[in-house]
Amino acid sequence: MRARLDIPAGKLHRFSHRSEILGHNRLGDTATREIIVYTPHGHDGSGLPLLVDIVGYTSGGPAHANWKNFGENVPERLDRLIHDGSLPPVAVAFPDCFTRLGGNQYIDSQVMGPWATWLTTEMLEDVEGRFKCGGKGRRGIFGKSSGGYGALIHAMKHADVWSAAACHSGDMAFELCYLPEMPSALRAIAKAGSIEAFVKDFEKGPKFPGGALHDLMTFAMAATYDPDPDPEVFCGIRLPVDARTCEVLEERWNAWLEWDPVRIADHHIGALKSLKGLWIDCGDVDQYNLVYGARRLQRKLEAAGVDHVYQEFPDTHSSIDYRLDESLPFLANRLLS
């Protein structure tokens, strides 16, 4: 709920965006997406830098504008930071990127859809056209977990679009965060009878065991990083391990590793150096082992001379929105520099 009633509230603009390209997915997901855009009190968006919030697995951008108990949602946080003077006025977009498999890594996939292309073309064109914000050199992207991963990958592969990025507890060092989930995924398949049966049972509900979300996430990652091109394979899902022994299948696993920020950072140093600002942080007891990947990436960036901010903080992977108090002012000020 809103904690500071003395602070003038910005405005939330909700609109429906009909994509020309998002319909090209094998999940049956809709191409019509809700986008919420925040503009600060006293601003209509014109001339402001634009930040794009891409969220973690199981969520969608508009959820960050929802009422929140015992704390601020993101628009309320923006109101406070702008009112207190630590954050320059910015426009912030919250696009809905949710999928049938529970989330998004914000890259182009034959199965999941052309999400990177949509974010860097249609979505931006719609938002910037409506609000006259952003523009070349004045766009930033941020997120946590899968969203942090997406922000970092976009910084590497789409630095011509984004000029600043913030990665909070993003997926990296895939052997530490993804391979430990494979035995559970195999047990889920064995119990359900197939991946298709598991997903359809999950969708049928009316509820699901907590661990099932982790298994669904593993299947979403498979459909993202290494989708099976055979249209007869349900949602293109194939795992990078042997179904009986859980031994790593090198060809399949290598396809995943081609998307691991730690593995591919060396190939994108020029792009990362071109950014106005790069922020990376992670909790030092992150329960998905992401801090070790973050440390590996930080070491590479430092050795290559990439200007960036790296911070560790005493916390886990969960409930760390308070870190936005640090990263959002950093992004906005760098975009204005």
Sequence and secondary structure as in RCSB ss.txt:
>XXXX:A:sequence
MRARLDIPAGKLHRFSHRSEILGHNRLGDTATREIIVYTPHGHDGSGLPLLVDIVGYTSGGPAHANWKNFGENVP
ERLDRLIHDGSLPPVAVAFPDCFTRLGGNQYIDSQVMGPWATWLTTEMLEDVEGRFKCGGKGRRGIFGKSSGGYG
ALIHAMKHADVWSAAACHSGDMAFELCYLPEMPSALRAIAKAGSIEAFVKDFEKGPKFPGGALHDLMTFAMAATY
DPDPDPEVFCGIRLPVDARTCEVLEERWNAWLEWDPVRIADHHIGALKSLKGLWIDCGDVDQYNLVYGARRLQRK
LEAAGVDHVYQEFPDTHSSIDYRLDESLPFLANRLLS
>XXXX:A:secstr
  S TTS   EEEEEEEE SSTT  SS   SEEEEEEEE TT  STT  EEEEE  TT  GGGGGS  TTS  HH
HHHHHHHHHTSS   EEEEE    TTS   SSEETTTEEHHHHHHTHHHHHHHHHH    TT EEEEEETHHHHH
HHHHHHH TTT SEEEEES    HHHHTGGGHHHHHHHHHHHSSHHHHHHHHHH S   HHHHHHHHHHHHHHHH
S    TTSGGG   SB TTT  B HHHHHHHHTT HHHHGGGGHHHHHH SEEEEEEETT TTSHHHHHHHHHHH
HHHHT   EEEEES  SSS GGGHHHHHHHHHHHHT 
